[in-house]
Amino acid sequence: MKIANVVHRGLRRLIQNDDTAGVQPAVAPKLRRMVSFLQDMEREEELRTVPGWKAHRLTGDRRGVWSLSVTGNWRLTFRIDREAGEIVDLDYEDYH
């Protein structure tokens, strides 16, 4: 799927320039793998194929947002626009 936009500045820098300045260097390789997976993914059901990422949809006021576990409290979060086949509002955040 195409990534339409990236909210987190450091994650955007990692994706566009392979610059780790805005993310923890220890997690940069995992973030690269996760982003590559998202870009190669064809259907959202594929998200659940990697058990270590604990893929799930959030509820409440974040209903419809997907969350993938990176480390501890840090997550990759995003929405999927099914019509456009795009990942929207990709973010790297500590929402706990």
Backbone as XML, in Angstrom:
<?xml version="1.0"?>
<chain id="A" units="angstrom">
  <residue number="1" name="MET">
    <atom name="N" x="0.842" y="-1.183" z="0.000"/>
    <atom name="CA" x="0.000" y="0.000" z="0.000"/>
    <atom name="C" x="0.882" y="1.240" z="0.000"/>
  </residue>
  <residue number="2" name="LYS">
    <atom name="N" x="0.401" y="2.231" z="-0.632"/>
    <atom name="CA" x="1.106" y="3.503" z="-0.646"/>
    <atom name="C" x="0.891" y="4.199" z="0.692"/>
  </residue>
  <residue number="3" name="ILE">
    <atom name="N" x="1.930" y="4.847" z="1.199"/>
    <atom name="CA" x="1.795" y="5.650" z="2.418"/>
    <atom name="C" x="1.505" y="7.074" z="1.977"/>
  </residue>
  <residue number="4" name="ALA">
    <atom name="N" x="0.302" y="7.539" z="2.295"/>
    <atom name="CA" x="-0.132" y="8.860" z="1.838"/>
    <atom name="C" x="0.573" y="9.986" z="2.588"/>
  </residue>
  <residue number="5" name="ASN">
    <atom name="N" x="0.705" y="9.853" z="3.905"/>
    <atom name="CA" x="1.375" y="10.888" z="4.684"/>
    <atom name="C" x="1.912" y="10.314" z="5.987"/>
  </residue>
  <residue number="6" name="VAL">
    <atom name="N" x="2.952" y="10.956" z="6.499"/>
    <atom name="CA" x="3.591" y="10.541" z="7.745"/>
    <atom name="C" x="3.534" y="11.714" z="8.708"/>
  </residue>
  <residue number="7" name="VAL">
    <atom name="N" x="2.975" y="11.495" z="9.888"/>
    <atom name="CA" x="2.788" y="12.550" z="10.883"/>
    <atom name="C" x="4.079" y="12.835" z="11.651"/>
  </residue>
  <residue number="8" name="HIS">
    <atom name="N" x="4.745" y="11.806" z="12.131"/>
    <atom name="CA" x="5.946" y="11.951" z="12.962"/>
    <atom name="C" x="7.124" y="12.396" z="12.092"/>
  </residue>
  <residue number="9" name="ARG">
    <atom name="N" x="7.714" y="13.518" z="12.440"/>
    <atom name="CA" x="8.791" y="14.101" z="11.638"/>
    <atom name="C" x="10.012" y="13.176" z="11.528"/>
  </residue>
  <residue number="10" name="GLY">
    <atom name="N" x="10.399" y="12.552" z="12.635"/>
    <atom name="CA" x="11.547" y="11.655" z="12.619"/>
    <atom name="C" x="11.308" y="10.422" z="11.767"/>
  </residue>
  <residue number="11" name="LEU">
    <atom name="N" x="10.091" y="9.874" z="11.842"/>
    <atom name="CA" x="9.741" y="8.717" z="11.015"/>
    <atom name="C" x="9.738" y="9.110" z="9.542"/>
  </residue>
  <residue number="12" name="ARG">
    <atom name="N" x="9.218" y="10.292" z="9.233"/>
    <atom name="CA" x="9.216" y="10.783" z="7.847"/>
    <atom name="C" x="10.648" y="10.899" z="7.334"/>
  </residue>
  <residue number="13" name="ARG">
    <atom name="N" x="11.552" y="11.424" z="8.171"/>
    <atom name="CA" x="12.953" y="11.574" z="7.804"/>
    <atom name="C" x="13.594" y="10.198" z="7.566"/>
  </residue>
  <residue number="14" name="LEU">
    <atom name="N" x="13.237" y="9.218" z="8.403"/>
    <atom name="CA" x="13.760" y="7.854" z="8.237"/>
    <atom name="C" x="13.299" y="7.255" z="6.909"/>
  </residue>
  <residue number="15" name="ILE">
    <atom name="N" x="12.032" y="7.436" z="6.585"/>
    <atom name="CA" x="11.471" y="6.867" z="5.355"/>
    <atom name="C" x="12.037" y="7.557" z="4.112"/>
  </residue>
  <residue number="16" name="GLN">
    <atom name="N" x="12.085" y="8.875" z="4.141"/>
    <atom name="CA" x="12.488" y="9.614" z="2.945"/>
    <atom name="C" x="14.000" y="9.662" z="2.730"/>
  </residue>
  <residue number="17" name="ASN">
    <atom name="N" x="14.769" y="9.794" z="3.820"/>
    <atom name="CA" x="16.209" y="10.022" z="3.691"/>
    <atom name="C" x="17.077" y="8.975" z="4.378"/>
  </residue>
  <residue number="18" name="ASP">
    <atom name="N" x="16.454" y="7.955" z="4.965"/>
    <atom name="CA" x="17.170" y="6.951" z="5.753"/>
    <atom name="C" x="18.008" y="7.607" z="6.848"/>
  </residue>
  <residue number="19" name="ASP">
    <atom name="N" x="17.459" y="8.669" z="7.444"/>
    <atom name="CA" x="18.114" y="9.426" z="8.507"/>
    <atom name="C" x="17.460" y="9.053" z="9.836"/>
  </residue>
  <residue number="20" name="THR">
    <atom name="N" x="18.238" y="8.547" z="10.786"/>
    <atom name="CA" x="17.692" y="8.075" z="12.063"/>
    <atom name="C" x="17.668" y="9.158" z="13.133"/>
  </residue>
  <residue number="21" name="ALA">
    <atom name="N" x="17.972" y="10.399" z="12.787"/>
    <atom name="CA" x="18.078" y="11.469" z="13.782"/>
    <atom name="C" x="16.804" y="11.661" z="14.616"/>
  </residue>
  <residue number="22" name="GLY">
    <atom name="N" x="15.650" y="11.389" z="14.077"/>
    <atom name="CA" x="14.406" y="11.661" z="14.790"/>
    <atom name="C" x="13.777" y="10.468" z="15.483"/>
  </residue>
  <residue number="23" name="VAL">
    <atom name="N" x="14.462" y="9.327" z="15.464"/>
    <atom name="CA" x="13.955" y="8.123" z="16.132"/>
    <atom name="C" x="15.099" y="7.504" z="16.931"/>
  </residue>
  <residue number="24" name="GLN">
    <atom name="N" x="14.754" y="6.621" z="17.853"/>
    <atom name="CA" x="15.792" y="5.949" z="18.620"/>
    <atom name="C" x="16.578" y="5.044" z="17.669"/>
  </residue>
  <residue number="25" name="PRO">
    <atom name="N" x="17.903" y="5.202" z="17.588"/>
    <atom name="CA" x="18.702" y="4.399" z="16.653"/>
    <atom name="C" x="18.523" y="2.893" z="16.835"/>
  </residue>
  <residue number="26" name="ALA">
    <atom name="N" x="18.282" y="2.446" z="18.050"/>
    <atom name="CA" x="18.117" y="1.012" z="18.304"/>
    <atom name="C" x="16.875" y="0.434" z="17.634"/>
  </residue>
  <residue number="27" name="VAL">
    <atom name="N" x="15.850" y="1.255" z="17.413"/>
    <atom name="CA" x="14.614" y="0.741" z="16.809"/>
    <atom name="C" x="14.513" y="1.045" z="15.313"/>
  </residue>
  <residue number="28" name="ALA">
    <atom name="N" x="15.472" y="1.781" z="14.773"/>
    <atom name="CA" x="15.423" y="2.139" z="13.350"/>
    <atom name="C" x="15.319" y="0.914" z="12.442"/>
  </residue>
  <residue number="29" name="PRO">
    <atom name="N" x="16.091" y="-0.167" z="12.674"/>
    <atom name="CA" x="15.953" y="-1.340" z="11.790"/>
    <atom name="C" x="14.536" y="-1.942" z="11.834"/>
  </residue>
  <residue number="30" name="LYS">
    <atom name="N" x="13.941" y="-1.992" z="13.015"/>
    <atom name="CA" x="12.584" y="-2.537" z="13.128"/>
    <atom name="C" x="11.590" y="-1.625" z="12.418"/>
  </residue>
  <residue number="31" name="LEU">
    <atom name="N" x="11.750" y="-0.325" z="12.577"/>
    <atom name="CA" x="10.855" y="0.613" z="11.891"/>
    <atom name="C" x="10.981" y="0.471" z="10.375"/>
  </residue>
  <residue number="32" name="ARG">
    <atom name="N" x="12.188" y="0.294" z="9.882"/>
    <atom name="CA" x="12.389" y="0.102" z="8.438"/>
    <atom name="C" x="11.647" y="-1.148" z="7.957"/>
  </residue>
  <residue number="33" name="ARG">
    <atom name="N" x="11.777" y="-2.250" z="8.722"/>
    <atom name="CA" x="11.087" y="-3.495" z="8.341"/>
    <atom name="C" x="9.572" y="-3.297" z="8.345"/>
  </residue>
  <residue number="34" name="MET">
    <atom name="N" x="9.076" y="-2.610" z="9.368"/>
    <atom name="CA" x="7.629" y="-2.403" z="9.481"/>
    <atom name="C" x="7.111" y="-1.545" z="8.334"/>
  </residue>
  <residue number="35" name="VAL">
    <atom name="N" x="7.812" y="-0.482" z="8.028"/>
    <atom name="CA" x="7.387" y="0.408" z="6.940"/>
    <atom name="C" x="7.443" y="-0.336" z="5.606"/>
  </residue>
  <residue number="36" name="SER">
    <atom name="N" x="8.489" y="-1.128" z="5.382"/>
    <atom name="CA" x="8.583" y="-1.913" z="4.145"/>
    <atom name="C" x="7.419" y="-2.888" z="4.029"/>
  </residue>
  <residue number="37" name="PHE">
    <atom name="N" x="7.086" y="-3.530" z="5.143"/>
    <atom name="CA" x="5.956" y="-4.453" z="5.162"/>
    <atom name="C" x="4.672" y="-3.719" z="4.785"/>
  </residue>
  <residue number="38" name="LEU">
    <atom name="N" x="4.450" y="-2.550" z="5.383"/>
    <atom name="CA" x="3.236" y="-1.780" z="5.096"/>
    <atom name="C" x="3.172" y="-1.385" z="3.626"/>
  </residue>
  <residue number="39" name="GLN">
    <atom name="N" x="4.304" y="-1.004" z="3.062"/>
    <atom name="CA" x="4.329" y="-0.604" z="1.656"/>
    <atom name="C" x="4.083" y="-1.789" z="0.718"/>
  </residue>
  <residue number="40" name="ASP">
    <atom name="N" x="4.533" y="-2.976" z="1.113"/>
    <atom name="CA" x="4.352" y="-4.176" z="0.288"/>
    <atom name="C" x="2.992" y="-4.839" z="0.487"/>
  </residue>
  <residue number="41" name="MET">
    <atom name="N" x="2.324" y="-4.497" z="1.559"/>
    <atom name="CA" x="1.052" y="-5.124" z="1.926"/>
    <atom name="C" x="-0.030" y="-4.806" z="0.884"/>
  </residue>
  <residue number="42" name="GLU">
    <atom name="N" x="-0.862" y="-5.800" z="0.595"/>
    <atom name="CA" x="-1.962" y="-5.595" z="-0.347"/>
    <atom name="C" x="-3.310" y="-5.507" z="0.358"/>
  </residue>
  <residue number="43" name="ARG">
    <atom name="N" x="-3.445" y="-6.233" z="1.480"/>
    <atom name="CA" x="-4.712" y="-6.245" z="2.226"/>
    <atom name="C" x="-4.426" y="-6.060" z="3.710"/>
  </residue>
  <residue number="44" name="GLU">
    <atom name="N" x="-5.314" y="-5.399" z="4.410"/>
    <atom name="CA" x="-5.070" y="-5.138" z="5.828"/>
    <atom name="C" x="-5.052" y="-6.404" z="6.676"/>
  </residue>
  <residue number="45" name="GLU">
    <atom name="N" x="-5.627" y="-7.492" z="6.189"/>
    <atom name="CA" x="-5.603" y="-8.752" z="6.932"/>
    <atom name="C" x="-4.168" y="-9.250" z="7.132"/>
  </residue>
  <residue number="46" name="GLU">
    <atom name="N" x="-3.273" y="-8.839" z="6.261"/>
    <atom name="CA" x="-1.876" y="-9.248" z="6.354"/>
    <atom name="C" x="-1.207" y="-8.729" z="7.630"/>
  </residue>
  <residue number="47" name="LEU">
    <atom name="N" x="-1.757" y="-7.683" z="8.223"/>
    <atom name="CA" x="-1.168" y="-7.101" z="9.422"/>
    <atom name="C" x="-1.060" y="-8.111" z="10.561"/>
  </residue>
  <residue number="48" name="ARG">
    <atom name="N" x="-1.988" y="-9.016" z="10.617"/>
    <atom name="CA" x="-2.019" y="-9.970" z="11.721"/>
    <atom name="C" x="-1.078" y="-11.161" z="11.519"/>
  </residue>
  <residue number="49" name="THR">
    <atom name="N" x="-0.337" y="-11.181" z="10.426"/>
    <atom name="CA" x="0.555" y="-12.307" z="10.156"/>
    <atom name="C" x="1.869" y="-12.232" z="10.928"/>
  </residue>
  <residue number="50" name="VAL">
    <atom name="N" x="2.161" y="-11.098" z="11.542"/>
    <atom name="CA" x="3.387" y="-10.946" z="12.327"/>
    <atom name="C" x="2.988" y="-10.800" z="13.793"/>
  </residue>
  <residue number="51" name="PRO">
    <atom name="N" x="2.977" y="-11.902" z="14.559"/>
    <atom name="CA" x="2.469" y="-11.869" z="15.938"/>
    <atom name="C" x="3.209" y="-10.898" z="16.857"/>
  </residue>
  <residue number="52" name="GLY">
    <atom name="N" x="4.498" y="-10.708" z="16.661"/>
    <atom name="CA" x="5.279" y="-9.829" z="17.528"/>
    <atom name="C" x="4.877" y="-8.367" z="17.454"/>
  </residue>
  <residue number="53" name="TRP">
    <atom name="N" x="4.179" y="-7.991" z="16.384"/>
    <atom name="CA" x="3.766" y="-6.594" z="16.235"/>
    <atom name="C" x="2.452" y="-6.303" z="16.941"/>
  </residue>
  <residue number="54" name="LYS">
    <atom name="N" x="1.760" y="-7.322" z="17.387"/>
    <atom name="CA" x="0.505" y="-7.178" z="18.130"/>
    <atom name="C" x="-0.472" y="-6.230" z="17.433"/>
  </residue>
  <residue number="55" name="ALA">
    <atom name="N" x="-0.663" y="-6.450" z="16.149"/>
    <atom name="CA" x="-1.541" y="-5.589" z="15.348"/>
    <atom name="C" x="-2.971" y="-5.643" z="15.864"/>
  </residue>
  <residue number="56" name="HIS">
    <atom name="N" x="-3.543" y="-4.473" z="16.077"/>
    <atom name="CA" x="-4.942" y="-4.393" z="16.486"/>
    <atom name="C" x="-5.478" y="-2.999" z="16.178"/>
  </residue>
  <residue number="57" name="ARG">
    <atom name="N" x="-6.802" y="-2.917" z="16.130"/>
    <atom name="CA" x="-7.457" y="-1.624" z="15.928"/>
    <atom name="C" x="-7.768" y="-1.021" z="17.287"/>
  </residue>
  <residue number="58" name="LEU">
    <atom name="N" x="-7.591" y="0.267" z="17.373"/>
    <atom name="CA" x="-7.905" y="0.971" z="18.615"/>
    <atom name="C" x="-9.405" y="1.200" z="18.709"/>
  </residue>
  <residue number="59" name="THR">
    <atom name="N" x="-9.850" y="1.538" z="19.895"/>
    <atom name="CA" x="-11.275" y="1.774" z="20.138"/>
    <atom name="C" x="-11.482" y="3.181" z="20.694"/>
  </residue>
  <residue number="60" name="GLY">
    <atom name="N" x="-12.686" y="3.478" z="21.042"/>
    <atom name="CA" x="-13.009" y="4.782" z="21.627"/>
    <atom name="C" x="-12.816" y="5.900" z="20.630"/>
  </residue>
  <residue number="61" name="ASP">
    <atom name="N" x="-12.185" y="6.990" z="21.075"/>
    <atom name="CA" x="-11.994" y="8.144" z="20.194"/>
    <atom name="C" x="-10.935" y="7.890" z="19.118"/>
  </residue>
  <residue number="62" name="ARG">
    <atom name="N" x="-10.228" y="6.774" z="19.198"/>
    <atom name="CA" x="-9.238" y="6.402" z="18.182"/>
    <atom name="C" x="-9.734" y="5.248" z="17.313"/>
  </residue>
  <residue number="63" name="ARG">
    <atom name="N" x="-11.042" y="5.040" z="17.339"/>
    <atom name="CA" x="-11.667" y="3.946" z="16.599"/>
    <atom name="C" x="-11.238" y="3.970" z="15.133"/>
  </residue>
  <residue number="64" name="GLY">
    <atom name="N" x="-10.854" y="2.794" z="14.622"/>
    <atom name="CA" x="-10.449" y="2.679" z="13.225"/>
    <atom name="C" x="-8.963" y="2.852" z="12.991"/>
  </residue>
  <residue number="65" name="VAL">
    <atom name="N" x="-8.219" y="3.248" z="14.017"/>
    <atom name="CA" x="-6.774" y="3.418" z="13.889"/>
    <atom name="C" x="-6.099" y="2.088" z="14.204"/>
  </residue>
  <residue number="66" name="TRP">
    <atom name="N" x="-5.194" y="1.676" z="13.351"/>
    <atom name="CA" x="-4.412" y="0.464" z="13.583"/>
    <atom name="C" x="-3.206" y="0.797" z="14.438"/>
  </residue>
  <residue number="67" name="SER">
    <atom name="N" x="-2.779" y="-0.147" z="15.263"/>
    <atom name="CA" x="-1.611" y="0.019" z="16.112"/>
    <atom name="C" x="-0.705" y="-1.202" z="15.960"/>
  </residue>
  <residue number="68" name="LEU">
    <atom name="N" x="0.587" y="-0.954" z="15.766"/>
    <atom name="CA" x="1.592" y="-2.010" z="15.708"/>
    <atom name="C" x="2.624" y="-1.709" z="16.791"/>
  </residue>
  <residue number="69" name="SER">
    <atom name="N" x="2.950" y="-2.693" z="17.602"/>
    <atom name="CA" x="3.903" y="-2.514" z="18.693"/>
    <atom name="C" x="5.329" y="-2.432" z="18.161"/>
  </residue>
  <residue number="70" name="VAL">
    <atom name="N" x="6.040" y="-1.389" z="18.557"/>
    <atom name="CA" x="7.450" y="-1.245" z="18.199"/>
    <atom name="C" x="8.297" y="-1.664" z="19.402"/>
  </residue>
  <residue number="71" name="THR">
    <atom name="N" x="8.198" y="-0.933" z="20.496"/>
    <atom name="CA" x="8.879" y="-1.284" z="21.754"/>
    <atom name="C" x="8.086" y="-0.701" z="22.909"/>
  </residue>
  <residue number="72" name="GLY">
    <atom name="N" x="8.141" y="-1.344" z="24.064"/>
    <atom name="CA" x="7.497" y="-0.784" z="25.257"/>
    <atom name="C" x="6.175" y="-0.134" z="24.943"/>
  </residue>
  <residue number="73" name="ASN">
    <atom name="N" x="6.094" y="1.153" z="25.166"/>
    <atom name="CA" x="4.871" y="1.898" z="24.891"/>
    <atom name="C" x="4.811" y="2.467" z="23.477"/>
  </residue>
  <residue number="74" name="TRP">
    <atom name="N" x="5.882" y="2.391" z="22.710"/>
    <atom name="CA" x="5.928" y="3.010" z="21.383"/>
    <atom name="C" x="5.234" y="2.157" z="20.333"/>
  </residue>
  <residue number="75" name="ARG">
    <atom name="N" x="4.424" y="2.820" z="19.510"/>
    <atom name="CA" x="3.626" y="2.154" z="18.484"/>
    <atom name="C" x="3.699" y="2.901" z="17.159"/>
  </residue>
  <residue number="76" name="LEU">
    <atom name="N" x="3.534" y="2.158" z="16.079"/>
    <atom name="CA" x="3.229" y="2.752" z="14.779"/>
    <atom name="C" x="1.711" y="2.756" z="14.696"/>
  </residue>
  <residue number="77" name="THR">
    <atom name="N" x="1.117" y="3.890" z="14.417"/>
    <atom name="CA" x="-0.333" y="3.971" z="14.283"/>
    <atom name="C" x="-0.665" y="4.563" z="12.918"/>
  </residue>
  <residue number="78" name="PHE">
    <atom name="N" x="-1.811" y="4.159" z="12.398"/>
    <atom name="CA" x="-2.215" y="4.630" z="11.068"/>
    <atom name="C" x="-3.653" y="4.226" z="10.794"/>
  </residue>
  <residue number="79" name="ARG">
    <atom name="N" x="-4.220" y="4.845" z="9.797"/>
    <atom name="CA" x="-5.533" y="4.468" z="9.272"/>
    <atom name="C" x="-5.321" y="3.889" z="7.877"/>
  </residue>
  <residue number="80" name="ILE">
    <atom name="N" x="-6.265" y="3.094" z="7.442"/>
    <atom name="CA" x="-6.225" y="2.570" z="6.081"/>
    <atom name="C" x="-7.423" y="3.117" z="5.325"/>
  </residue>
  <residue number="81" name="ASP">
    <atom name="N" x="-7.144" y="3.817" z="4.243"/>
    <atom name="CA" x="-8.191" y="4.308" z="3.349"/>
    <atom name="C" x="-8.414" y="3.207" z="2.329"/>
  </residue>
  <residue number="82" name="ARG">
    <atom name="N" x="-9.474" y="2.444" z="2.511"/>
    <atom name="CA" x="-9.731" y="1.281" z="1.649"/>
    <atom name="C" x="-10.022" y="1.679" z="0.213"/>
  </residue>
  <residue number="83" name="GLU">
    <atom name="N" x="-10.744" y="2.776" z="0.032"/>
    <atom name="CA" x="-11.073" y="3.213" z="-1.330"/>
    <atom name="C" x="-9.822" y="3.546" z="-2.123"/>
  </residue>
  <residue number="84" name="ALA">
    <atom name="N" x="-8.922" y="4.300" z="-1.498"/>
    <atom name="CA" x="-7.695" y="4.711" z="-2.182"/>
    <atom name="C" x="-6.604" y="3.650" z="-2.083"/>
  </residue>
  <residue number="85" name="GLY">
    <atom name="N" x="-6.768" y="2.693" z="-1.178"/>
    <atom name="CA" x="-5.737" y="1.684" z="-0.977"/>
    <atom name="C" x="-4.460" y="2.278" z="-0.420"/>
  </residue>
  <residue number="86" name="GLU">
    <atom name="N" x="-4.624" y="3.219" z="0.521"/>
    <atom name="CA" x="-3.481" y="3.938" z="1.079"/>
    <atom name="C" x="-3.458" y="3.873" z="2.595"/>
  </residue>
  <residue number="87" name="ILE">
    <atom name="N" x="-2.264" y="4.014" z="3.134"/>
    <atom name="CA" x="-2.081" y="4.167" z="4.576"/>
    <atom name="C" x="-2.042" y="5.658" z="4.840"/>
  </residue>
  <residue number="88" name="VAL">
    <atom name="N" x="-2.862" y="6.102" z="5.781"/>
    <atom name="CA" x="-3.020" y="7.525" z="6.062"/>
    <atom name="C" x="-2.594" y="7.820" z="7.498"/>
  </residue>
  <residue number="89" name="ASP">
    <atom name="N" x="-1.970" y="8.953" z="7.697"/>
    <atom name="CA" x="-1.584" y="9.443" z="9.031"/>
    <atom name="C" x="-0.687" y="8.456" z="9.778"/>
  </residue>
  <residue number="90" name="LEU">
    <atom name="N" x="0.320" y="7.933" z="9.093"/>
    <atom name="CA" x="1.282" y="7.036" z="9.740"/>
    <atom name="C" x="2.021" y="7.823" z="10.813"/>
  </residue>
  <residue number="91" name="ASP">
    <atom name="N" x="2.031" y="7.311" z="12.033"/>
    <atom name="CA" x="2.636" y="8.028" z="13.155"/>
    <atom name="C" x="3.447" y="7.058" z="14.008"/>
  </residue>
  <residue number="92" name="TYR">
    <atom name="N" x="4.421" y="7.581" z="14.698"/>
    <atom name="CA" x="5.238" y="6.830" z="15.654"/>
    <atom name="C" x="5.007" y="7.528" z="16.979"/>
  </residue>
  <residue number="93" name="GLU">
    <atom name="N" x="4.334" y="6.861" z="17.892"/>
    <atom name="CA" x="3.905" y="7.577" z="19.092"/>
    <atom name="C" x="3.864" y="6.686" z="20.333"/>
  </residue>
  <residue number="94" name="ASP">
    <atom name="N" x="3.910" y="7.362" z="21.471"/>
    <atom name="CA" x="3.731" y="6.742" z="22.775"/>
    <atom name="C" x="2.374" y="7.217" z="23.263"/>
  </residue>
  <residue number="95" name="TYR">
    <atom name="N" x="1.321" y="6.437" z="23.000"/>
    <atom name="CA" x="-0.017" y="6.895" z="23.343"/>
    <atom name="C" x="-0.514" y="6.338" z="24.667"/>
  </residue>
  <residue number="96" name="HIS">
    <atom name="N" x="0.300" y="5.598" z="25.396"/>
    <atom name="CA" x="-0.133" y="5.035" z="26.676"/>
    <atom name="C" x="0.033" y="6.035" z="27.791"/>
  </residue>
</chain>
